[in-house]
Amino acid sequence: MLSDDRFNGLQAFVAVAEAGSFTVAGERLSLSRSAVGKSIAKLERRLGTRLFHRTTRSLRLTDEGRTFHASCVRALAELEKGETALAARKGAPSGRVRIDLPVSFGQRWVVPILLELAERHAALRFDISFSNRRTDFVREGADLKIRIGTLGDDGTTVARYLGVQKRVLCAAPAYLDRHGRPHRVADVQSHDSILDRRGTRAWCLTTPDGKVQSVNLRSRLCFDRVDAVADAALAGQGVARLPSWLVAEHLASGALEEVLPGHSIEVFPIHVLWLGRAPLPLKTRVVVDALVERFLPIAPWERGERRLHPSHS
């Protein structure tokens, strides 16, 4: 019989092998780096072999470690499959879903959906991380990711469309009262702009007649978080280029005013991604279904919702 201690050792081993780091594996398992290290050492003593080559700069599997890792992955997958099958028979999803979200979008629009699911399904657990970078599914250990932007075609993931991110130019009415309202694309160049550090120092806009024009920017403020850009715009510090999911409620209330309405800016697709395994486990399928139901065919911010809350149905 496989004791809890031995089972935990296998989980720790697989987590370290996939993360390439005791620290990262510990974060995934909610354990300290020391606890993970002790678990691996105990496993190696029991097996009578070294599973990792360790140096101060690297950690990699030995030949025996690679063989054992493949066996562990198969065994843990079978356990997961059995758990999913039992849950499906009961119609109740269970298990842990690891999901990686864009920072501001995820906090604002996705986390409330996950809280609803956690409240609805007592056996469902979530491990949520936030990043805006492209990450590797295997290394990061994610079951699902949400990404905004064009997807690379690596052939290993499945993508489910959730809608689009539209961006608008906007500013506080008080700022526009002081500095004037732009009527042409060129007029924007004379205004203070508030930049997102991850973007460019030029904005491309498409005029109502289909011409694409670029605007060189004059900026005193630059942030690496889009919500900070929005706060500066609300404070009357200049013109900002912001996603509609972040500013729709401020535009509706009049706290922000759209600049050059009728001009369009880049539109980016929103997707939920997972590794191309079939069938999709029940625990992840309920998450994907909830996201699709909430975001399509019309995004909640376009329906006039201020933001999603767990009390919403």
Secondary structure by P-SEA (a helix, b strand, c coil): cccaaaaaaaaaaaaaaaaccaaaaaaaacccaaaaaaaaaaaaaaacccccccccccccccaaaaaaaaaaaaaaaaaaaaaaaaaaaacccccbbbbbbcccccccccaaaaaaaaaaccccccbbbbbccccccccccccbbbbcccccccccbbbbbcbbbbbbbbbbaaaaaaccccccccccccbbbbbccccccbbbbbcccbbbbbbbbbcccccccaaaaaaaaaaccbbbbccccccaaaaaaccccccccccccbbbbbbccccccccccaaaaaaaaaaaaaccccccccccccccccccc
